[in-house]
Amino acid sequence: MYTENMGTVKARQIYITEVAKGAPADGVLQVGDVILGIGDQPFAYDPRTEFGKALTVAESEEGDGELKLLRWRDGVKEIVTVKLPVLGSYSATAPYDCPKSKRILEQGCKALAERMQDPDYGLNPIPRSLNALALLASGDESYLPILKKEAEWA
């Protein structure tokens, strides 16, 4: 994001620095692309907020999993679509008693557990401990073997 004296008040674009293989944006966005807006509308204020709102709509049944972005690549602007899984809408009580929040937590913990089981996993102690706490807080007993390993490491 554009910053001026470490502030992002004037930011109106998102510069792509990495696209994970297999992610919904893989094949649609690439390093060096710039997201200028949502659909055919340029960002009018903080792009993180506008992007987040558009993402929430795209993940709903109403959005049908389609996140339309105004992309700039090599001097050319075009509207591209990132296809997302439909997760539903947040409940009025989100994150409590919210099926969408529950799905996001479950998917996040699953991805974190897979990463933690990678033989090359070895962050510095603070994020590594926080990752273990996240799995512990999930209450999912299937993560106990991973947590045991992390406790022995600690």
Secondary structure, 3 states (H helix, E strand, C coil): CCCECCECCCCCCEECCCCCCCCCCECCECCCCEEEEECCEECCCCHHHHHHHHHHHHCCCCCCCEEEEEEEECCEEEEEEEECCCCCCCCCCCCCCCHHHHHHHHHHHHHHHHHHCCCCCCCCHHHHHHHHHHHHHHCCHHHHHHHHHHHHHC
